[in-house]
Amino acid sequence: MDWMPYIASDVQVMHGAVCFRGTRIPVSVVLGNLAAGESTAAVLAEYPTLRPEHVLAAIGYAADLARERIVPIPA
């Protein structure tokens, strides 16, 4: 999953936290919910501006981070 079209970091949005493009929803919030056992459906119900591809993008982003390489975040 190419997560870059869905995820960005902008110092003017949430103090530069990594968020889903066009939202103020941090990727870490979605990943935290998934890690806590929440289903994709529950996450999407909680954040109605997100789509299923956002959840997949979050997982792809986390996978890249887990590979311990430098991951540039587009603005």
Backbone hydrogen bonds in HBPLUS format (Angstrom, degrees):
<---DONOR---> <-ACCEPTOR-->    atom                        ^
c    i                          cat <-CA-CA->   ^        H-A-AA   ^      H-
h    n   atom  resd res      DA  || num        DHA   H-A  angle D-A-AA Bond
n    s   type  num  typ     dist DA aas  dist angle  dist       angle   num
A0006-TYR N   A0003-TRP O   2.90 MM   3  5.52 152.8  1.97 123.3 131.9     1
A0021-ARG N   A0006-TYR O   2.86 MM  15  5.44 156.8  1.92 123.6 131.5     2
A0008-ALA N   A0019-CYS O   2.89 MM  11  5.65 165.7  1.91 166.1 170.8     3
A0019-CYS N   A0008-ALA O   2.89 MM  11  5.65 157.7  1.94 178.1 172.3     4
A0009-SER N   A0074-PRO O   3.32 MM  65  6.54 154.6  2.39 147.5 154.4     5
A0013-VAL N   A0010-ASP O   2.83 MM   3  5.32 167.3  1.85 122.6 126.6     6
A0016-GLY N   A0013-VAL O   3.04 MM   3  5.76 149.9  2.14 121.2 128.2     7
A0017-ALA N   A0014-MET O   3.03 MM   3  5.46 162.6  2.06 116.1 121.7     8
A0027-VAL N   A0018-VAL O   2.89 MM   9  6.00 164.1  1.91 143.2 147.2     9
A0020-PHE N   A0025-ILE O   3.10 MM   5  5.99 152.3  2.18 157.3 161.3    10
A0023-THR N   A0020-PHE O   2.99 MM   3  5.58 145.5  2.12 146.7 145.4    11
A0029-VAL N   A0026-PRO O   3.10 MM   3  5.47 138.7  2.28 104.8 115.1    12
A0031-LEU N   A0027-VAL O   2.98 MM   4  6.28 169.5  1.99 159.0 162.2    13
A0032-GLY N   A0028-SER O   2.82 MM   4  5.84 152.9  1.89 139.6 147.6    14
A0033-ASN N   A0029-VAL O   3.00 MM   4  6.23 154.3  2.07 144.9 151.2    15
A0034-LEU N   A0030-VAL O   2.97 MM   4  6.26 161.8  2.01 153.6 158.4    16
A0035-ALA N   A0031-LEU O   2.85 MM   4  6.03 159.6  1.89 150.0 156.1    17
A0036-ALA N   A0032-GLY O   2.98 MM   4  6.13 135.6  2.18 137.8 149.3    18
A0036-ALA N   A0033-ASN O   3.19 MM   3  5.05 127.2  2.48  90.9 104.6    19
A0038-GLU N   A0033-ASN O   2.99 MM   5  5.46 154.0  2.06 159.7 151.3    20
A0037-GLY N   A0034-LEU O   2.98 MM   3  5.21 158.7  2.03 107.7 113.6    21
A0043-VAL N   A0039-SER O   3.02 MM   4  6.36 159.5  2.06 152.9 158.2    22
A0044-LEU N   A0040-THR O   2.91 MM   4  6.14 165.5  1.93 156.4 160.2    23
A0045-ALA N   A0041-ALA O   2.92 MM   4  6.09 145.2  2.05 141.6 151.3    24
A0046-GLU N   A0042-ALA O   3.00 MM   4  6.20 147.2  2.11 143.5 151.9    25
A0047-TYR N   A0043-VAL O   2.96 MM   4  6.18 143.2  2.10 147.3 157.7    26
A0050-LEU N   A0047-TYR O   2.98 MM   3  5.83 167.6  1.99 130.1 134.2    27
A0054-HIS N   A0051-ARG O   2.84 MM   3  5.41 143.9  1.97 118.0 128.5    28
A0055-VAL N   A0052-PRO O   3.10 MM   3  5.34 121.8  2.46 101.5 114.8    29
A0056-LEU N   A0052-PRO O   3.18 MM   4  6.58 160.0  2.23 151.3 156.7    30
A0057-ALA N   A0053-GLU O   2.88 MM   4  6.01 149.1  1.97 138.8 147.8    31
A0058-ALA N   A0054-HIS O   2.91 MM   4  6.21 151.9  1.99 146.0 153.2    32
A0059-ILE N   A0055-VAL O   3.07 MM   4  6.39 156.5  2.13 148.5 154.2    33
A0060-GLY N   A0056-LEU O   2.90 MM   4  6.15 157.4  1.95 148.3 154.9    34
A0061-TYR N   A0057-ALA O   2.83 MM   4  6.04 155.7  1.89 150.5 157.0    35
A0062-ALA N   A0058-ALA O   2.95 MM   4  6.18 160.5  1.98 147.3 152.5    36
A0063-ALA N   A0059-ILE O   2.88 MM   4  6.12 152.7  1.96 146.7 154.6    37
A0064-ASP N   A0060-GLY O   3.02 MM   4  6.30 154.3  2.09 145.6 151.7    38
A0065-LEU N   A0061-TYR O   3.01 MM   4  6.34 157.7  2.06 149.9 156.2    39
A0066-ALA N   A0062-ALA O   2.88 MM   4  6.11 150.4  1.97 147.5 155.8    40
A0067-ARG N   A0063-ALA O   3.21 MM   4  6.47 128.0  2.50 138.0 150.2    41
A0067-ARG N   A0064-ASP O   3.18 MM   3  5.26 140.7  2.34  98.1 109.1    42
A0068-GLU N   A0065-LEU O   3.02 MM   3  5.48 159.3  2.06 114.4 118.9    43
